[in-house]
Amino acid sequence: RKDGALAGDKLFLSKPLGFGVTNTATKRELASLEEQAEVVRWMSSLNKDVSALALEFGVRAGTDVTGFGLMGHAWEMAKGAGVELQIAFERLPFTSAARKFAEAYTFPGGSLDNRKFYKNHVDLPEGLSKGEEMLLFDAQTSGGLLLSVAAEKASEFTHEAQERDIPLWEIGQAVAGPARIRVV
């Protein structure tokens, strides 16, 4: 469910961001074979293992990060649960070339639409470049899962993911307040 996040929960992401911007760079013949292969490898990996782990730990809320980008899917969770989601930009995982292609502004049209639609629900920190900001709205294909885990289970959840070699990044937390996304 998307609406189960509670204040105090920790937020996790199971795949890096940057698929849309890199795929568009590929279409424009700007991405190397290695950069393309990295994105294809991530897009080809299933969310099966992290989903099973999430169920084992009673994850309160989750969604896949796909066409609406991280901010669009985070907004669905925040709105459904009536909480603020605080996301630490410096903790977000990106594919190796995502920032390079973000600065070249090779975003797909869906990412631009995402920013237009969701930007009123998002507070961004000062100092982000236009490209970095757009990475938050980048439309993903076969993206990872955004998960809300009870704080008291977060450490064990992370440990178990490492033991099973499941990629997982802690990227923020849910806090009490009106439904909102705050990137810090």
C-alpha positions in Angstrom: 0.0 0.0 0.0 1.1 3.5 -0.6 -0.8 5.1 2.3 0.7 3.4 5.3 3.8 5.5 6.1 4.0 6.8 9.7 6.0 9.6 11.2 9.3 8.3 12.3 9.6 5.7 9.5 12.8 5.5 7.5 12.7 5.7 3.7 14.6 3.3 1.5 15.2 3.1 -2.3 16.2 -0.2 -4.0 17.6 1.0 -7.3 19.5 4.2 -8.3 18.0 7.0 -10.3 18.9 8.2 -13.7 17.4 5.7 -16.1 15.3 8.3 -18.1 18.0 10.8 -18.6 20.5 8.1 -19.6 18.1 6.4 -22.0 17.4 9.8 -23.7 21.2 10.3 -23.9 21.4 6.9 -25.6 18.8 7.9 -28.1 20.8 11.0 -28.9 23.9 8.9 -29.2 25.6 10.5 -26.3 25.9 7.5 -23.9 28.8 5.1 -24.1 28.2 1.4 -24.3 29.3 1.0 -20.6 26.8 3.7 -19.6 24.0 2.1 -21.5 24.9 -1.4 -20.2 24.8 -0.1 -16.6 21.2 1.2 -17.0 20.0 -1.9 -18.8 21.5 -4.0 -16.1 19.5 -2.1 -13.4 16.3 -2.0 -15.4 16.6 -5.8 -16.0 16.9 -6.6 -12.3 13.7 -7.5 -10.7 12.2 -6.1 -7.5 11.3 -9.6 -6.4 14.0 -10.0 -3.7 13.5 -6.6 -2.1 9.7 -7.1 -2.2 10.0 -10.4 -0.3 12.3 -8.7 2.2 9.9 -5.9 2.6 7.0 -8.3 3.3 9.1 -10.2 5.9 9.8 -6.9 7.8 6.2 -5.7 7.6 7.1 -2.6 5.6 4.3 -0.1 6.1 4.2 1.5 2.7 5.8 1.1 -0.7 5.6 1.9 -4.3 7.7 1.4 -7.4 9.5 4.4 -8.8 8.6 4.5 -12.5 7.1 7.0 -14.9 6.2 9.7 -12.3 9.8 9.8 -11.1 10.9 9.8 -7.4 9.0 12.9 -6.5 5.8 11.8 -8.1 5.7 8.4 -6.4 6.9 10.0 -3.1 4.1 12.4 -3.3 1.6 9.6 -3.7 2.9 8.1 -0.5 3.0 11.4 1.4 -0.5 12.3 0.3 -2.0 8.9 1.1 -0.4 8.8 4.5 -0.8 12.5 5.4 2.9 12.8 6.3 5.9 14.8 5.2 8.6 12.8 3.5 12.1 14.3 4.0 14.5 13.0 1.4 18.3 13.7 1.7 19.6 14.6 -1.8 23.2 13.6 -0.9 21.9 10.1 0.0 20.2 9.4 -3.3 21.9 6.8 -5.5 22.4 7.7 -9.1 23.7 5.8 -12.1 27.3 6.6 -12.9 26.4 9.0 -15.8 23.1 10.4 -14.5 24.6 13.7 -13.3 26.6 14.2 -16.5 23.5 13.7 -18.7 21.4 15.8 -16.3 23.8 18.7 -16.9 23.5 18.1 -20.6 19.7 18.2 -20.0 18.9 15.0 -21.9 15.6 14.4 -20.0 12.7 12.7 -21.6 9.5 14.6 -22.0 7.8 12.7 -19.2 10.4 14.1 -16.7 9.5 17.6 -17.7 5.8 16.8 -17.2 6.5 15.3 -13.8 8.3 18.5 -12.7 5.4 20.6 -13.9 2.8 18.5 -12.2 4.5 17.7 -8.9 6.8 20.7 -8.2 4.1 22.4 -6.1 4.2 19.5 -3.6 8.0 19.6 -3.2 10.4 21.9 -1.3 13.9 21.9 -2.8 17.1 23.1 -1.1 19.0 26.0 -2.5 22.1 25.2 -4.4 20.8 22.4 -6.6 21.6 22.8 -10.3 18.7 22.7 -12.7 19.9 19.2 -13.8 20.2 17.9 -10.2 16.6 19.2 -9.6 15.4 17.5 -12.7 16.9 14.1 -11.6 14.3 14.1 -8.8 11.5 14.2 -11.4 13.3 11.9 -13.9 10.8 9.3 -15.4 12.2 5.8 -14.6 11.7 2.6 -16.6 11.6 -0.5 -14.3 12.8 1.6 -11.4 13.3 0.4 -7.8 11.0 0.4 -4.8 10.5 3.3 -2.4 9.8 1.8 1.0 8.7 3.1 4.4 10.1 1.0 7.2 9.4 1.4 11.0 12.5 3.1 12.6 12.9 0.2 15.1 13.2 -2.3 12.2 15.4 -0.1 9.9 18.8 -1.3 11.1 17.9 -5.0 10.9 16.2 -4.4 7.5 19.4 -2.8 6.2 21.5 -5.6 7.7 19.4 -8.3 6.2 19.5 -6.7 2.8 23.3 -6.6 2.9 23.4 -10.3 4.0 21.2 -11.2 1.0 23.1 -8.9 -1.4 20.0 -6.8 -2.1 20.8 -3.2 -3.1 19.2 -0.8 -0.7 19.8 2.9 0.2 18.4 4.8 3.2 17.3 8.1 1.7 15.2 9.9 4.3 12.3 9.7 6.8 8.6 10.4 7.3 7.8 13.1 9.8 4.5 14.5 11.2 3.1 17.4 9.2 1.0 18.0 6.2 1.5 15.9 3.1 4.6 17.3 1.5 8.0 16.3 0.1 11.0 18.1 1.5 14.4 17.5 -0.1 17.1 18.4 2.3 
